[in-house]
Amino acid sequence: MSNEEKDLSPEEMSVHREEDVVSEELEDVESLNKALAEEKAKAENYLANWQRAQADFINYKRRIEQERNETVKFANATLALDLLPVLDDLERALDNITPKLAGLTWVDGIGLIYRKLQAILELHGLTEIQALGQPFDPNLHEAVLYGEGEEGKVVEELQKGYKLHDRVLRPTMVEVGKGKVEEGEIAEKEQ
């Protein structure tokens, strides 16, 4: 016992001890409140991190699903690109049939094969890019020549272009008009 406690009566000692107990309890309550506040802050932080992780996971699933759909959608792009020269050759062959051969059944059969191949490719999302008479669009057309015609418009289609769904698979090779040539300019070019 300290000197102060020796001077106190038993009743005073009891009160003094109660004050010490109350003081200790107050300190305990304060430390518990502080610990509770810290734990609440941790819990809020964990909740926020969990919510971010959940949102990231949902975005990840959505992105993966979109990539999977695009992969399926464009899986046949290489095959279609490899078949386009065959389609071009059949079209050129049919365009150059002489009147003498036009009525033969095997020529009609080749025409049916061409239309069937074209229908199958269209069924899988292949569409022809319309170019003739349209304004030149570098996203859809590849200009290989300039010629007489309305300026900035496609005046001749040299090779058909195709889209697979919404993407250009092969641009259309075109001749673009550079305007009308005057009679005087023709004479100058000839000299």
Contacts in CASP RR format, 6 or more apart in sequence:
PFRMAT RR
TARGET T0000
AUTHOR 0000-0000-0000
METHOD contacts of the structure
MODEL  1
MSNEEKDLSPEEMSVHREEDVVSEELEDVESLNKALAEEKAKAENYLANW
QRAQADFINYKRRIEQERNETVKFANATLALDLLPVLDDLERALDNITPK
LAGLTWVDGIGLIYRKLQAILELHGLTEIQALGQPFDPNLHEAVLYGEGE
EGKVVEELQKGYKLHDRVLRPTMVEVGKGKVEEGEIAEKEQ
5 13 0 8 1.000
5 16 0 8 1.000
8 16 0 8 1.000
73 165 0 8 1.000
74 164 0 8 1.000
74 165 0 8 1.000
74 167 0 8 1.000
76 124 0 8 1.000
76 164 0 8 1.000
77 164 0 8 1.000
77 167 0 8 1.000
77 169 0 8 1.000
80 121 0 8 1.000
80 124 0 8 1.000
80 126 0 8 1.000
80 162 0 8 1.000
80 164 0 8 1.000
80 169 0 8 1.000
81 169 0 8 1.000
81 170 0 8 1.000
83 117 0 8 1.000
83 121 0 8 1.000
84 162 0 8 1.000
84 169 0 8 1.000
84 170 0 8 1.000
86 117 0 8 1.000
87 114 0 8 1.000
87 117 0 8 1.000
87 118 0 8 1.000
87 121 0 8 1.000
88 159 0 8 1.000
88 160 0 8 1.000
90 110 0 8 1.000
90 111 0 8 1.000
90 113 0 8 1.000
90 114 0 8 1.000
90 117 0 8 1.000
91 114 0 8 1.000
91 160 0 8 1.000
93 110 0 8 1.000
94 110 0 8 1.000
94 111 0 8 1.000
94 114 0 8 1.000
97 107 0 8 1.000
101 107 0 8 1.000
124 164 0 8 1.000
125 164 0 8 1.000
125 165 0 8 1.000
126 162 0 8 1.000
126 163 0 8 1.000
126 164 0 8 1.000
126 169 0 8 1.000
127 162 0 8 1.000
127 163 0 8 1.000
128 160 0 8 1.000
128 161 0 8 1.000
128 162 0 8 1.000
129 140 0 8 1.000
129 141 0 8 1.000
129 160 0 8 1.000
129 161 0 8 1.000
129 162 0 8 1.000
129 163 0 8 1.000
129 168 0 8 1.000
129 171 0 8 1.000
129 172 0 8 1.000
131 140 0 8 1.000
131 141 0 8 1.000
131 154 0 8 1.000
131 157 0 8 1.000
131 161 0 8 1.000
131 172 0 8 1.000
131 174 0 8 1.000
132 154 0 8 1.000
132 155 0 8 1.000
132 156 0 8 1.000
132 157 0 8 1.000
133 150 0 8 1.000
133 153 0 8 1.000
133 154 0 8 1.000
133 155 0 8 1.000
134 153 0 8 1.000
134 154 0 8 1.000
135 152 0 8 1.000
135 153 0 8 1.000
135 154 0 8 1.000
136 143 0 8 1.000
136 152 0 8 1.000
136 153 0 8 1.000
136 154 0 8 1.000
136 174 0 8 1.000
136 176 0 8 1.000
139 168 0 8 1.000
139 171 0 8 1.000
140 161 0 8 1.000
140 168 0 8 1.000
140 171 0 8 1.000
140 172 0 8 1.000
141 154 0 8 1.000
141 171 0 8 1.000
141 172 0 8 1.000
141 173 0 8 1.000
141 174 0 8 1.000
141 176 0 8 1.000
142 171 0 8 1.000
142 172 0 8 1.000
142 173 0 8 1.000
142 174 0 8 1.000
143 174 0 8 1.000
143 175 0 8 1.000
143 176 0 8 1.000
144 158 0 8 1.000
144 173 0 8 1.000
144 174 0 8 1.000
144 175 0 8 1.000
145 156 0 8 1.000
145 158 0 8 1.000
145 174 0 8 1.000
145 175 0 8 1.000
145 176 0 8 1.000
146 175 0 8 1.000
146 176 0 8 1.000
146 177 0 8 1.000
146 178 0 8 1.000
147 155 0 8 1.000
147 175 0 8 1.000
147 176 0 8 1.000
147 177 0 8 1.000
147 178 0 8 1.000
147 179 0 8 1.000
148 155 0 8 1.000
148 177 0 8 1.000
148 178 0 8 1.000
148 179 0 8 1.000
148 180 0 8 1.000
148 181 0 8 1.000
149 155 0 8 1.000
149 177 0 8 1.000
149 178 0 8 1.000
149 179 0 8 1.000
149 180 0 8 1.000
150 177 0 8 1.000
150 179 0 8 1.000
151 177 0 8 1.000
151 178 0 8 1.000
151 179 0 8 1.000
152 176 0 8 1.000
152 177 0 8 1.000
152 178 0 8 1.000
153 176 0 8 1.000
153 177 0 8 1.000
154 172 0 8 1.000
154 174 0 8 1.000
154 175 0 8 1.000
154 176 0 8 1.000
154 177 0 8 1.000
155 174 0 8 1.000
155 175 0 8 1.000
155 176 0 8 1.000
155 177 0 8 1.000
156 174 0 8 1.000
156 175 0 8 1.000
157 172 0 8 1.000
157 173 0 8 1.000
157 174 0 8 1.000
158 173 0 8 1.000
158 174 0 8 1.000
158 175 0 8 1.000
159 172 0 8 1.000
159 173 0 8 1.000
160 172 0 8 1.000
161 168 0 8 1.000
161 169 0 8 1.000
161 170 0 8 1.000
161 171 0 8 1.000
161 172 0 8 1.000
161 173 0 8 1.000
162 168 0 8 1.000
162 169 0 8 1.000
162 170 0 8 1.000
163 169 0 8 1.000
END
